[in-house]
């Protein structure tokens, strides 16, 4: 489950972009982002609001995490949205970014029948729960191929 705290994202995007006056004068910026963030619908939701509030157009380059970070390193993006905390911290520490803002996070939720054949109801450890399901042969797994905000 991908949770999208829109207000926090909008605030982070606004503060990241409007700090230096030169960004506001350019009237357009480039965001290098992961494809999963693009596919989530986040940008289609917040970018019209951002444009209305700031007058700034945003072009999103949807790429893999490594490609997005490389785009930022080359100076071809004004904002980088990725999901690799250690790589993000290194990106900032190496001087390619100014500040890291946590914007999105994933929740892994295991859903099963009320009868709880694997005996995992109420557990907090997803890895242990999946191992129990596998060991007891009580279910199958499904990976959502297109992340959606919930």
ROTORTI-140848 format. One line per 8 residues: number of its first residue (from 1); their letters; for each residue z, x, y of C-alpha. Coordinates in Angstrom, 2 decimals. Last residue first. Example, Ala and Ser with C-alpha at 12.3 -4.5 7.8 and 13.67 -1.06 7.14 Angstrom:
BEGIN
2	SA	7.14:13.67:-1.06  7.80:12.30:-4.50 .
END
This chain:
BEGIN
150	XXXXXXXX	-0.90:-5.00:3.79  -3.60:-2.64:5.06  -6.45:-2.09:2.63  -7.40:0.85:0.47  -10.75:0.52:-1.32  -10.84:1.70:-4.91  -7.52:0.14:-5.82  -6.33:2.05:-8.84 .
142	XXXXXXXX	-5.51:0.00:-11.91  -3.12:0.92:-14.67  -2.52:-0.59:-18.07  0.52:-2.01:-19.67  3.27:-1.98:-22.26  2.54:1.11:-24.31  6.24:1.99:-24.40  5.60:5.62:-23.53 .
134	XXXXXXXX	2.99:4.76:-20.89  5.12:2.13:-19.17  8.12:4.46:-19.28  6.06:7.32:-17.82  4.88:5.02:-15.02  8.48:4.10:-14.21  9.65:7.71:-14.27  6.87:8.67:-11.84 .
126	XXXXXXXX	7.62:5.68:-9.60  11.30:6.58:-9.24  13.28:3.86:-7.43  13.95:1.51:-10.34  14.66:-2.16:-9.79  12.80:-3.36:-12.88  11.92:-0.51:-15.25  12.60:-1.98:-18.68 .
118	XXXXXXXX	9.07:-1.36:-20.00  8.57:-4.97:-21.09  9.78:-6.31:-17.76  9.70:-10.01:-18.82  8.86:-10.90:-15.24  5.46:-9.26:-15.70  4.42:-6.15:-13.83  3.91:-4.68:-10.40 .
110	XXXXXXXX	4.41:-1.03:-9.52  4.48:-0.28:-5.82  3.50:3.05:-4.35  4.04:3.02:-0.61  1.78:5.21:1.47  2.37:6.48:4.99  0.64:6.28:8.32  1.23:7.68:11.80 .
102	XXXXXXXX	3.29:10.86:11.61  2.47:12.63:14.89  1.76:16.37:14.85  1.61:18.13:18.19  -0.65:20.54:20.08  -3.29:21.34:17.52  -5.40:24.38:16.68  -2.64:26.86:17.51 .
94	XXXXXXXX	-1.98:28.21:14.01  1.34:26.31:13.96  -0.53:23.04:14.67  -3.01:23.48:11.81  -0.20:24.83:9.60  1.79:21.63:10.19  -1.27:19.53:9.39  -1.95:21.52:6.21 .
86	XXXXXXXX	1.65:20.95:5.06  1.49:17.24:5.91  -1.85:16.52:4.24  -2.89:13.05:5.29  -5.46:13.39:8.06  -6.14:11.97:11.53  -7.45:14.73:13.86  -7.82:14.13:17.60 .
78	XXXXXXXX	-10.10:15.79:20.18  -12.72:16.80:17.65  -15.46:19.48:17.65  -13.05:22.28:18.58  -14.05:24.33:15.54  -10.51:23.99:14.19  -10.67:20.20:14.63  -13.87:19.94:12.59 .
70	XXXXXXXX	-12.26:22.21:9.98  -9.27:19.84:9.83  -11.60:16.89:9.32  -13.54:18.77:6.63  -10.35:19.63:4.76  -9.09:16.03:4.92  -12.40:14.52:3.79  -14.57:13.00:6.43 .
62	XXXXXXXX	-14.89:9.96:8.72  -16.05:11.13:12.16  -14.79:8.48:14.57  -16.31:8.18:18.04  -13.87:6.82:20.61  -14.86:5.38:23.98  -12.28:5.69:26.77  -11.79:2.87:29.29 .
54	XXXXXXXX	-8.04:3.28:28.80  -6.56:-0.15:27.98  -9.77:-1.89:26.91  -10.99:1.13:24.93  -7.60:1.49:23.20  -7.54:-2.20:22.28  -11.10:-1.94:20.89  -9.97:1.19:19.01 .
46	XXXXXXXX	-6.91:-0.39:17.40  -8.32:-2.85:14.85  -11.63:-1.23:13.91  -9.71:2.04:13.71  -7.11:0.75:11.29  -9.58:-0.97:8.97  -8.34:0.92:5.93  -11.80:2.40:5.32 .
38	XXXXXXXX	-11.50:4.68:8.37  -8.05:5.85:7.25  -9.36:6.39:3.72  -12.41:8.28:5.02  -10.15:10.86:6.59  -10.37:11.31:10.31  -11.99:13.50:12.94  -11.57:11.60:16.22 .
30	XXXXXXXX	-14.06:12.34:19.00  -13.45:11.43:22.64  -15.17:9.51:25.40  -14.48:8.67:29.04  -14.47:12.36:30.03  -12.10:11.75:32.94  -9.26:10.52:30.72  -9.53:13.64:28.58 .
22	XXXXXXXX	-9.49:15.97:31.61  -6.17:14.54:32.82  -4.30:16.29:29.99  -1.70:14.05:28.33  -3.98:11.06:27.88  -5.23:11.79:24.43  -2.13:12.54:22.41  -0.09:9.99:24.35 .
14	XXXXXXXX	-2.66:7.25:23.79  -3.21:8.03:20.12  0.51:8.20:19.45  1.15:4.95:21.34  -1.71:3.17:19.56  -0.52:4.42:16.18  3.06:3.41:16.93  1.97:-0.04:18.08 .
6	XXXXXX	-0.28:-0.48:15.07  2.34:0.37:12.46  -0.19:0.43:9.65  1.25:0.27:6.20  -0.98:1.42:3.35  0.00:0.00:0.00 .
END
